[in-house]
Amino acid sequence: VQLQASGGGLVQAGGSLRLSCAASGSIFSINIMGWYRQAPGKPRELVATISSSDSTRYADSVRGRFTISRNSAKDRLYLQMNSLEPEDTAVYYCNAEIQIPVYYVQWGQGTLVTVSS
């Protein structure tokens, strides 16, 4: 499985951005997909995940502002980010938990989101 993230950019506080992550390869083997972020000088943290049954989970800091989703073909993951805050500035990474033939986690390259105050 390969992952390609896009959609980052510069936005003012209060604005919105939509991140996309295109998955290719053995899509059928993906169980959970998610978005993580890493701000300068901080560890990578969970933003949101979505399971194969479309069950979602969010970090407390983004719940109510961000929405994770994926298309019906399960080969594209999205993160709609509204009411952005300067604290949301980070490199955002998509990932996928693969279960077939063995369990591993695949990461995409990051996409930078910068929120100006």
Residue, then its C-alpha position, 0 to 999 in steps of 0.5 A: v500500500q502506498l499513501q500520498a497526502s495533499g492539501g496542506g497550505l497557509v490559512q488564516a485562523g478561523g479558516s478551513l482546509r481539506l486534506s486528501c490522502a490517496a491510497s494505492g496498491s492492496i487497498f483491500s488489506i487496509n483496516i484503519m486509516g488515520w491522520y496524525r500531526q507533528a508540530p515543531g519540537k513536539p511528538r507526532e500525535l493522533v488527529a483522527t482515525i476511521s475504521s473499515s466500518d466507518s467508525t471514527r475517533y478524534a483527538d479532544s483538541v479537534r473534535g467538533r472542528f475536524t471531520i475524517s471521512r473516506n470515499s466509497a472505494k476506500d482508496r481516498l481519505y479526507l480530513q476536513m478542517n474547520s475553525l482552524e487555530p494557530e495551534d493546528t499548525a503542523v505537518y499532517y501525515c496519513n497512515a493505514e493499518i494493514q492486516i493482510p498478509v501481516y500487520y504493519v502500518q504504512w505512512g504517507q509523506g507529510t503535508l504542511v498546514t500553517v495557520s496564521s493568527 
